[in-house]
Amino acid sequence: MKYPVLERDVKLSAQRRDFFDSVAKQHETPGPFKRYYNSRLKKLVGFNVPKGASVLELGCGLGDLLASLEPRRGVGVDFSAKILASARERHPELEFIEADVHELDLKEQFEYVLLSNLVGDLVDIQRVLGLLESVCTEKTRIIITDFNYMWSPLVKLAELIRIKPRQREQNWLELQDLQNLMALSDLETVKTGRDMLCPVEIPFVSTFFNNFVGSLPGISRFAANALIVARPLKISEPKDYKVSVIVACKDERGNIEEIFRTVPKMGLGTELIFVDGHSDDGTVAEIERCISIVNELNPDLDGVKVMVQPGKGKGDAVRMGFDAATGDVLMILDADITVRSEELPKFYNALVSGRGEFINGTRLVYPMESEAMRFLNMLGNHFFGWVFSYLLDQRLTDTLCGTKVLFKKDYEAIKDGRTFFGDFDPFGDFDLLFGAAKQNMKICEVPIRYRNREYGDIKIDRFKHGLLLLKMSALAYKRFKLYRGTGE
């Protein structure tokens, strides 16, 4: 969205350009404060931008941050001719454009758009955010970093004693102020983070405070740098896609026919895939019986497959089903049918409308049937919901709800990045949640009603598996909090 350019703003932009030309040499040889700050910033941004992506950086300066991302296509925009002259010498592999970001007029779209410590120096923040629409697709991720407004006195002190390059008077915004400006420009926050409780390099001390103390809830609010990952909010009318519903099952013979009868047609058609975990009660035989009369049970089904997993665990079964799926949309439905298959269209609509990119069910909103979830399990689900909201920087209330939905193309991206966490999750829920968060996917929860199990036994040992969940939480803490900057 474009807003009219005011004559006052043109003059202010010219003053800013003259200022940055005058201090260009200072930025070429940063002091110890700036060097350490830049190294942490590269780590924080690099965690959110995969190598080999197409990246546009506005206010790119010398291009060092852009180059550190190793983009397939890297374009930097800055209005200082002197700074860009140095940038071209330092990074000939990148393209640099001399232009004022307030008048951005590019015809190219990028996978990532980066505004690193730029909003504090803009004449009109809302105008620049509104112009981002032209360089974004619906899958673009916009990454903004900014100084914590509480650090303004210390920043000015650092400039006075010349351990930090001089700046013009900044726009000091709280994180919520910036999110509000983004919402006005149809940009939706995916997640937020903070980093650098100690922005000066002090051997051992900086590492301890930045990696450990600064990762604690509440304390991170005092970190020097804030980060927002956002996406263009382009809600559209639902399109039609083929759907694959994956049902991991073990000893669930009594539930199979109901699944056949009740899984609805969605989009261009619904494919049903059963992956059996070496059942002893005749589950596979029951699936094959239902396949033989599928036109009688549910003529709307667009194909049914059954296979036996080579390994064990629900996670292994789900991955096998996902790999065999021919649908554009992948859904997980638990074979215990404590979540009714009639709920699945809610998940489908949330995904294809663009309201979320990873749709997770939550059982903890509506009242549930009396024996659906034991009390300790309920407490555990609430606890892990809080833990993972903190770890992933996105709100989650029910991490272990089995119903999860995403596009197959997004699952492939999660699969390709699985080495970052390792193959550690026998349930599959955390593997997908971790991967979605690492890919900066917008997680959206859909409330469902949870009912009693009517056949078979629960497969989770709440104490044994509870310990395993704690171990996985520790791994997530290491990867999401210690590997890069901390979250809220």
C-alpha positions as CSV (number, residue, x, y, z in Angstrom):
1,M,0.0,0.0,0.0
2,K,1.4,3.4,-1.0
3,Y,1.0,6.6,0.9
4,P,1.6,10.1,-0.4
5,V,5.2,11.4,0.1
6,L,5.3,14.6,2.2
7,E,7.7,17.4,1.4
8,R,8.8,17.4,5.0
9,D,9.7,13.7,4.7
10,V,11.8,14.3,1.6
11,K,13.9,16.8,3.5
12,L,14.3,14.5,6.5
13,S,15.4,11.7,4.2
14,A,18.0,13.9,2.5
15,Q,19.4,14.8,6.0
16,R,19.6,11.2,6.9
17,R,21.4,10.4,3.6
18,D,24.0,13.2,4.2
19,F,24.5,11.9,7.7
20,F,25.2,8.3,6.7
21,D,27.6,9.5,3.9
22,S,29.5,11.4,6.6
23,V,29.9,8.4,8.9
24,A,30.5,5.8,6.2
25,K,34.2,5.3,7.2
26,Q,33.2,4.6,10.8
27,H,31.1,1.7,9.7
28,E,33.9,0.2,7.7
29,T,36.0,-0.2,10.9
30,P,33.6,-1.0,13.7
31,G,34.8,-1.0,17.3
32,P,34.7,-4.0,19.7
33,F,31.1,-3.3,20.7
34,K,29.9,-3.3,17.1
35,R,31.9,-6.3,16.1
36,Y,30.4,-8.5,18.9
37,Y,27.0,-7.1,18.3
38,N,27.3,-7.9,14.6
39,S,28.4,-11.5,15.2
40,R,25.4,-12.1,17.5
41,L,23.1,-10.5,15.0
42,K,24.3,-12.7,12.2
43,K,23.6,-15.8,14.4
44,L,20.1,-14.6,15.3
45,V,19.1,-13.8,11.8
46,G,20.9,-16.8,10.3
47,F,18.8,-19.1,12.5
48,N,15.7,-17.8,10.7
49,V,17.0,-17.7,7.1
50,P,18.2,-20.9,5.4
51,K,21.2,-20.8,3.2
52,G,20.5,-20.6,-0.5
53,A,17.3,-18.5,-0.2
54,S,16.5,-15.3,-2.1
55,V,16.9,-12.4,0.3
56,L,16.2,-8.7,0.0
57,E,17.8,-6.5,2.7
58,L,16.5,-2.9,3.1
59,G,19.0,-0.6,4.7
60,C,21.8,-3.1,4.0
61,G,24.7,-0.9,4.8
62,L,28.0,-2.7,4.0
63,G,26.1,-5.9,3.1
64,D,28.0,-8.0,5.7
65,L,24.8,-9.4,7.3
66,L,23.3,-10.2,3.9
67,A,26.5,-11.9,2.8
68,S,26.6,-14.0,6.0
69,L,23.2,-15.6,5.0
70,E,24.8,-17.1,1.8
71,P,21.8,-16.3,-0.3
72,R,21.1,-17.8,-3.7
73,R,20.0,-14.4,-4.8
74,G,21.0,-11.5,-2.5
75,V,19.9,-7.9,-3.1
76,G,20.7,-5.0,-0.8
77,V,19.1,-1.6,-0.9
78,D,20.6,1.5,0.7
79,F,20.5,5.3,0.0
80,S,24.1,6.0,0.9
81,A,26.3,6.0,-2.2
82,K,29.5,6.0,-0.2
83,I,28.5,3.0,1.9
84,L,27.3,1.1,-1.2
85,A,30.6,1.7,-2.9
86,S,32.3,-0.1,-0.1
87,A,29.6,-2.8,0.0
88,R,30.2,-3.6,-3.7
89,E,33.9,-4.0,-3.1
90,R,33.4,-6.3,-0.1
91,H,30.7,-8.5,-1.6
92,P,30.8,-8.6,-5.4
93,E,28.6,-11.7,-5.4
94,L,25.6,-9.6,-4.2
95,E,23.6,-6.9,-6.0
96,F,23.3,-3.5,-4.4
97,I,20.7,-0.8,-5.4
98,E,21.0,2.8,-4.4
99,A,17.5,3.9,-3.4
100,D,15.5,5.3,-0.5
101,V,13.4,2.6,1.0
102,H,10.6,5.1,1.4
103,E,10.3,5.0,-2.4
104,L,10.8,1.3,-2.9
105,D,9.9,0.2,-6.4
106,L,11.2,-3.3,-7.2
107,K,9.5,-5.7,-9.6
108,E,11.0,-8.8,-8.0
109,Q,9.7,-10.9,-5.2
110,F,11.8,-12.6,-2.5
111,E,11.6,-15.5,-0.1
112,Y,12.9,-13.3,2.8
113,V,12.9,-9.6,3.3
114,L,15.2,-8.3,6.0
115,L,15.0,-4.9,7.8
116,S,17.9,-5.1,10.4
117,N,17.9,-2.2,12.8
118,L,16.3,0.0,10.1
119,V,12.9,0.9,11.6
120,G,14.5,3.0,14.3
121,D,15.9,5.3,11.6
122,L,13.0,5.6,9.2
123,V,11.1,8.8,8.6
124,D,7.8,6.9,8.0
125,I,7.8,3.4,9.3
126,Q,4.2,2.7,8.2
127,R,4.9,3.8,4.6
128,V,7.9,1.5,4.3
129,L,6.0,-1.5,5.8
130,G,3.2,-0.8,3.3
131,L,5.5,-1.0,0.4
132,L,6.7,-4.5,1.3
133,E,3.7,-6.0,-0.4
134,S,5.2,-5.6,-3.8
135,V,8.3,-7.7,-3.0
136,C,6.5,-10.5,-1.1
137,T,4.6,-13.6,-2.0
138,E,2.2,-15.2,0.4
139,K,5.1,-17.5,1.6
140,T,7.6,-14.6,2.1
141,R,9.0,-14.1,5.6
142,I,9.8,-10.6,6.8
143,I,12.4,-10.4,9.5
144,I,12.8,-7.2,11.5
145,T,15.4,-6.5,14.2
146,D,15.4,-3.4,16.4
147,F,17.1,-2.1,19.5
148,N,15.2,-2.5,22.8
149,Y,13.9,1.0,23.7
150,M,15.0,0.5,27.3
151,W,18.7,0.5,26.1
152,S,18.5,4.0,24.6
153,P,20.6,5.7,27.4
154,L,23.3,3.1,27.2
155,V,23.4,3.3,23.4
156,K,23.9,7.1,23.6
157,L,26.7,6.5,26.2
158,A,28.4,4.0,23.9
159,E,28.4,6.6,21.1
160,L,29.8,9.3,23.4
161,I,32.8,7.1,24.4
162,R,33.1,6.0,20.8
163,I,32.8,2.2,21.2
164,K,29.8,2.4,18.8
165,P,29.3,4.4,15.6
166,R,27.3,7.6,15.9
167,Q,23.6,7.6,14.9
168,R,20.9,10.1,14.3
169,E,18.1,10.4,16.9
170,Q,16.2,7.1,16.8
171,N,12.6,6.0,16.8
172,W,12.5,4.0,20.0
173,L,9.6,1.5,19.7
174,E,8.4,-1.2,22.1
175,L,7.9,-4.6,20.4
176,Q,4.1,-4.2,20.7
177,D,4.3,-0.8,19.0
178,L,6.1,-2.3,16.0
179,Q,3.7,-5.2,15.8
180,N,0.8,-2.7,15.7
181,L,2.4,-0.8,12.8
182,M,2.9,-4.1,11.0
183,A,-0.8,-5.1,11.6
184,L,-1.8,-1.8,10.0
185,S,0.1,-2.9,6.9
186,D,-1.4,-6.4,6.8
187,L,1.7,-8.1,8.2
188,E,1.0,-10.9,10.7
189,T,3.5,-11.7,13.4
190,V,4.6,-15.4,13.3
191,K,7.0,-15.2,16.2
192,T,9.2,-12.8,18.2
193,G,12.5,-13.1,19.9
194,R,15.1,-11.2,21.9
195,D,18.9,-11.5,22.2
196,M,21.9,-9.9,23.9
197,L,21.5,-9.3,27.6
198,C,25.2,-8.3,27.5
199,P,26.0,-6.7,24.1
200,V,29.7,-6.3,25.0
201,E,32.2,-9.1,24.6
202,I,33.5,-10.1,28.0
203,P,35.2,-13.5,28.1
204,F,32.9,-16.2,29.6
205,V,30.6,-13.5,31.1
206,S,28.9,-12.6,27.8
207,T,28.3,-16.2,26.8
208,F,26.8,-17.0,30.2
209,F,24.5,-14.1,30.3
210,N,23.5,-14.1,26.6
211,N,23.0,-17.9,26.2
212,F,21.7,-18.9,29.6
213,V,20.5,-16.0,31.8
214,G,19.0,-14.1,28.9
215,S,17.0,-17.2,27.8
216,L,15.0,-17.3,31.0
217,P,11.3,-16.1,30.7
218,G,10.9,-12.5,31.8
219,I,14.6,-11.7,31.9
220,S,14.8,-11.7,28.1
221,R,12.7,-8.6,28.0
222,F,15.8,-6.7,29.0
223,A,17.9,-7.9,26.1
224,A,19.3,-5.3,23.8
225,N,17.9,-6.6,20.5
226,A,14.4,-7.6,19.5
227,L,13.3,-9.7,16.5
228,I,10.0,-10.2,14.7
229,V,9.3,-12.8,12.0
230,A,6.2,-11.9,10.1
231,R,4.3,-12.9,7.0
232,P,2.0,-11.0,4.6
233,L,-1.6,-11.5,5.7
234,K,-3.3,-12.5,2.5
235,I,-6.5,-14.3,3.5
236,S,-8.1,-15.8,0.4
237,E,-11.2,-17.8,-0.5
238,P,-10.5,-21.5,0.1
239,K,-9.1,-23.3,-3.0
240,D,-9.6,-27.0,-3.8
241,Y,-6.8,-29.4,-2.9
242,K,-6.6,-33.2,-2.7
243,V,-6.4,-34.4,0.9
244,S,-4.5,-37.4,2.4
245,V,-5.7,-38.5,5.8
246,I,-3.0,-40.7,7.6
247,V,-4.2,-43.0,10.3
248,A,-1.4,-44.7,12.4
249,C,-3.0,-47.7,14.1
250,K,-2.1,-50.6,16.4
251,D,-4.7,-52.9,17.8
252,E,-7.6,-50.6,16.8
253,R,-9.8,-53.2,15.0
254,G,-13.0,-51.9,16.7
255,N,-12.5,-48.4,15.4
256,I,-11.7,-49.0,11.7
257,E,-15.2,-49.2,10.3
258,E,-16.3,-45.9,11.9
259,I,-13.2,-44.2,10.4
260,F,-14.2,-45.5,6.9
261,R,-17.8,-44.3,7.4
262,T,-17.1,-40.9,8.8
263,V,-14.0,-39.4,7.1
264,P,-15.5,-36.7,4.9
265,K,-14.7,-35.6,1.4
266,M,-12.7,-32.4,1.4
267,G,-11.5,-30.3,-1.5
268,L,-10.8,-32.4,-4.6
269,G,-11.2,-35.6,-2.7
270,T,-10.0,-37.5,0.4
271,E,-7.4,-40.3,0.3
272,L,-7.3,-42.5,3.4
273,I,-4.0,-44.2,4.3
274,F,-3.7,-46.7,7.2
275,V,-0.2,-47.5,8.6
276,D,-0.3,-50.4,10.9
277,G,2.1,-50.9,13.8
278,H,2.2,-54.8,13.8
279,S,-1.3,-55.2,15.4
280,D,-2.3,-58.5,17.1
281,D,-6.0,-58.1,17.1
282,G,-6.8,-58.3,13.3
283,T,-6.7,-54.6,12.6
284,V,-5.1,-55.1,9.1
285,A,-7.7,-57.8,8.2
286,E,-10.5,-55.4,9.3
287,I,-9.0,-52.6,7.1
288,E,-8.9,-55.0,4.1
289,R,-12.5,-56.0,4.8
290,C,-13.6,-52.4,4.8
291,I,-11.7,-51.7,1.6
292,S,-13.6,-54.5,-0.1
293,I,-16.9,-52.8,0.7
294,V,-15.7,-49.2,0.6
295,N,-18.4,-48.1,-1.9
296,E,-21.0,-49.2,0.6
297,L,-19.3,-47.6,3.6
298,N,-18.2,-44.3,2.1
299,P,-18.4,-43.9,-1.7
300,D,-16.8,-40.4,-1.4
301,L,-13.4,-41.7,-0.5
302,D,-10.8,-41.1,-3.2
303,G,-8.7,-44.2,-2.6
304,V,-7.6,-46.2,0.4
305,K,-4.2,-47.7,1.2
306,V,-3.0,-49.9,3.9
307,M,0.6,-50.7,4.8
308,V,2.6,-52.1,7.7
309,Q,5.4,-49.9,9.1
310,P,8.9,-51.4,9.1
311,G,9.8,-49.7,12.4
312,K,7.8,-48.8,15.5
313,G,6.1,-45.8,17.1
314,K,3.5,-43.4,15.8
315,G,6.1,-41.0,14.5
316,D,7.6,-43.7,12.2
317,A,4.1,-44.6,11.0
318,V,3.1,-41.0,10.2
319,R,6.3,-40.4,8.3
320,M,5.7,-43.5,6.2
321,G,2.1,-42.4,5.5
322,F,3.2,-38.9,4.5
323,D,5.8,-40.3,2.1
324,A,3.1,-42.5,0.5
325,A,0.5,-39.7,0.3
326,T,-0.6,-38.3,-3.1
327,G,-2.6,-35.4,-1.6
328,D,-1.6,-31.8,-1.5
329,V,-2.8,-31.5,2.1
330,L,-1.6,-34.0,4.8
331,M,-3.8,-34.8,7.9
332,I,-3.1,-37.0,10.9
333,L,-6.1,-38.7,12.4
334,D,-5.6,-40.8,15.5
335,A,-7.1,-44.3,15.2
336,D,-8.6,-44.2,18.6
337,I,-11.2,-41.7,17.2
338,T,-11.2,-39.7,20.4
339,V,-11.2,-36.8,17.9
340,R,-14.0,-37.2,15.5
341,S,-13.1,-37.3,11.8
342,E,-16.1,-35.0,11.2
343,E,-13.9,-32.2,12.7
344,L,-11.4,-32.4,9.9
345,P,-13.0,-29.8,7.6
346,K,-12.3,-27.2,10.2
347,F,-8.6,-27.9,9.9
348,Y,-8.8,-28.0,6.1
349,N,-10.5,-24.6,5.9
350,A,-8.0,-23.0,8.3
351,L,-5.1,-24.2,6.2
352,V,-6.3,-23.5,2.7
353,S,-7.7,-20.0,3.6
354,G,-4.2,-19.0,4.7
355,R,-5.1,-18.4,8.3
356,G,-2.4,-20.8,9.4
357,E,0.3,-22.9,7.8
358,F,0.5,-25.6,10.4
359,I,-2.9,-26.4,12.0
360,N,-2.8,-28.1,15.4
361,G,-5.8,-29.4,17.3
362,T,-6.4,-28.4,20.9
363,R,-8.5,-30.5,23.3
364,L,-8.2,-28.1,26.1
365,V,-10.9,-25.5,25.2
366,Y,-14.2,-27.3,25.3
367,P,-15.3,-29.6,28.1
368,M,-14.4,-33.2,27.4
369,E,-16.1,-36.4,28.3
370,S,-15.5,-37.7,31.8
371,E,-13.0,-40.4,31.0
372,A,-11.4,-38.9,27.9
373,M,-8.2,-37.6,29.7
374,R,-6.9,-38.5,33.1
375,F,-6.1,-35.7,35.6
376,L,-2.3,-36.1,35.5
377,N,-2.4,-36.2,31.7
378,M,-4.4,-33.0,31.7
379,L,-1.9,-31.3,33.9
380,G,1.0,-32.6,31.7
381,N,-0.7,-31.2,28.6
382,H,-1.1,-27.8,30.1
383,F,2.5,-27.8,31.3
384,F,4.0,-28.8,28.0
385,G,1.7,-26.3,26.2
386,W,3.2,-23.5,28.3
387,V,6.8,-24.9,27.8
388,F,6.5,-25.1,24.1
389,S,4.9,-21.7,23.8
390,Y,8.0,-20.3,25.4
391,L,10.4,-22.5,23.4
392,L,8.9,-21.9,20.0
393,D,7.8,-18.3,20.5
394,Q,4.3,-19.1,19.3
395,R,1.2,-19.8,21.4
396,L,0.4,-23.5,21.9
397,T,-2.1,-25.0,24.3
398,D,-2.0,-28.7,23.4
399,T,1.2,-30.1,21.9
400,L,0.1,-33.8,22.1
401,C,-3.2,-33.5,20.2
402,G,-2.8,-36.1,17.5
403,T,-4.7,-34.1,14.8
404,K,-2.2,-32.0,12.8
405,V,-2.6,-30.6,9.3
406,L,-0.2,-29.0,6.8
407,F,0.6,-28.8,3.1
408,K,2.8,-31.6,1.7
409,K,5.2,-29.1,0.3
410,D,5.7,-27.6,3.7
411,Y,6.2,-31.1,5.2
412,E,9.0,-31.7,2.6
413,A,10.7,-28.6,3.9
414,I,10.4,-29.9,7.5
415,K,11.7,-33.2,6.4
416,D,14.7,-31.7,4.7
417,G,15.6,-29.8,7.9
418,R,15.1,-32.7,10.2
419,T,18.9,-33.2,10.7
420,F,18.9,-30.0,12.8
421,F,17.0,-31.8,15.5
422,G,17.7,-35.4,14.7
423,D,15.3,-38.4,14.6
424,F,14.4,-38.5,18.2
425,D,10.6,-38.3,18.5
426,P,8.6,-41.6,18.7
427,F,5.3,-39.7,18.7
428,G,5.9,-37.5,15.7
429,D,4.1,-34.5,17.3
430,F,7.3,-32.7,18.4
431,D,9.2,-33.5,15.2
432,L,6.5,-31.7,13.3
433,L,6.1,-28.8,15.7
434,F,9.9,-28.2,16.0
435,G,10.2,-28.4,12.2
436,A,7.3,-26.0,11.6
437,A,8.7,-23.5,14.1
438,K,12.2,-23.7,12.5
439,Q,10.7,-23.0,9.1
440,N,8.9,-20.0,10.5
441,M,5.5,-21.4,9.7
442,K,2.4,-19.8,11.3
443,I,1.0,-22.3,13.8
444,C,-2.8,-22.0,14.3
445,E,-4.8,-24.0,16.7
446,V,-8.3,-25.4,16.1
447,P,-10.4,-26.3,19.2
448,I,-12.0,-29.8,19.0
449,R,-14.2,-31.8,21.4
450,Y,-12.4,-34.8,22.9
451,R,-14.4,-37.9,23.6
452,N,-13.9,-41.2,25.4
453,R,-12.0,-44.1,23.8
454,E,-14.5,-46.8,23.0
455,Y,-12.2,-49.6,21.9
456,G,-8.6,-50.6,22.7
457,D,-6.1,-49.2,25.3
458,I,-4.2,-46.0,25.5
459,K,-0.7,-46.4,24.1
460,I,1.0,-43.8,26.2
461,D,2.8,-44.5,29.5
462,R,2.4,-41.2,31.2
463,F,5.5,-41.5,33.5
464,K,7.9,-43.2,31.0
465,H,6.8,-41.0,28.1
466,G,6.5,-37.9,30.4
467,L,10.3,-38.3,31.0
468,L,10.9,-38.6,27.3
469,L,8.9,-35.4,26.7
470,L,11.1,-33.6,29.2
471,K,14.2,-34.7,27.4
472,M,12.7,-33.4,24.1
473,S,11.9,-30.1,25.8
474,A,15.5,-29.9,26.9
475,L,16.6,-30.5,23.3
476,A,14.2,-27.8,22.1
477,Y,15.6,-25.4,24.7
478,K,19.2,-26.1,23.4
479,R,18.2,-25.7,19.8
480,F,15.8,-22.7,20.0
481,K,17.2,-20.7,22.9
482,L,20.9,-21.5,23.2
483,Y,21.5,-21.9,19.5
484,R,20.3,-18.4,18.8
485,G,18.7,-15.4,20.5
486,T,16.0,-15.9,23.2
487,G,12.3,-15.5,22.9
488,E,9.7,-13.6,25.0
